[in-house]
């Protein structure tokens, strides 16, 4: 819509807990999308919301006996740290829902004024889906075969429960101290109105691109469209993109199955951010991604192979054979973000570089990594991500050497070596490298 710039909204985290790898599958997809847009020479204005008031955050804060803002701050900080671990480019704006309550109240008031929303007996305000003729167009819902009419007060509900959804939720005792004054009484916004209000505030009433996980398609994104378009009379979003689910060892991720992992869980097990990123992006975004520890092991080996090759590469005019691999890579990422085929082009470049030498090839690796974000260059090679278990042993060894306990120092050196890392001592202390 705007020459040279794409306006893009991405559904961010609900900050009631640490984000899990299923969440990061979506954030990694959105990062690849952003990078490919930039790779093609456009700029991006990306807005990613932080849902810091909803059913889950209120329950969590009240159970912990702390203020909502204090409860969510822990998980906001953790989320931004996790983004850095995965080398995900920052968005231009991260609006928090609790900072935009006035915009939400204004949007709800506009919908009430237009007759597409109404106040119920309990003081909540609902959107009347029957008053918006286009409702269901994103999720392709057939109203005639759906159970309709029931009001949906909760933030999340099933596709079978199509009904009027809450724009403003009247305060109730379980909300505790959380609430804001409004024309309809004290309460709080529904989850769906948050994204409509914040996206339009920062990107305009119509913008280019909206993304999220496939689980957001209904009801969340469907409701966003209804709220925004009923209020403005304009098309809300030009293009929607959704990524498929992540599964772990072929099964749905579940705590009861013991296959539920946060990013921090994987880092504590010794995997690095770029190894995890490699696995998260190395599947087509519209295909289900099967996450397995064997895939992490393969990622570690593949990245070591790339690192060894990049060390041979130099700056300068790229040879024609290297340019061909870059052309193949470009065609792949521009073909609906076909990252598996893009990785194939990268490894063809690695294979031929090993065979023909790396003169002039470094720039091609850097160009590819502008999208992939997994390759180390120059000083980055020395800034190796050290797994938490290895770092703990290094810290113990540093303490043992300070105490001149040489036997313990040697024992810890062997323990670190068993994990695949070599320790080197110098006047400046100890350093570590992968073996």
Buried (B, 14 or more C-beta within 10 A) or exposed (E): EEEEEBBBBBBBBBBBBBBBBBBBBBBBBBBBBBBBBBBEEBEBBBBBBBBBBBBBBBBBBBEEEBEBBEBBBBBBEBBBEBBEBBBBBEBEBBBBBBEBBEBBBEBBBBBBEEEBBBBBEEBBBBBBBEBBEEBBEBBEBEEEEBEEEEBBBBBBBEEEBBBBBBBBBBBBEEBBEBBBEBEBBBBBBBBBBBBBBBBBBBBBBBBBBBBBBBBBBBBBBBBBBBBBBBBBEEEBBEEBBBBBBBBBEEEEBEEEEEBBBBBBEBBBEBBBBBBBBBBBBBBBBEEBBBBBBEBBEBBBEBBEBBBEBBEBBEEEEBBEBBBBBBEBBBEBBEEEBBBEBBBBBBBBBBEBBEEEEBBBBBBBBBBBBEBBBBBBBEEEEEEBBBBEBBBEBBEBBBEBBEEEBEEBBEBBBEBBEEEEBEBEEEEEEBEBEBE
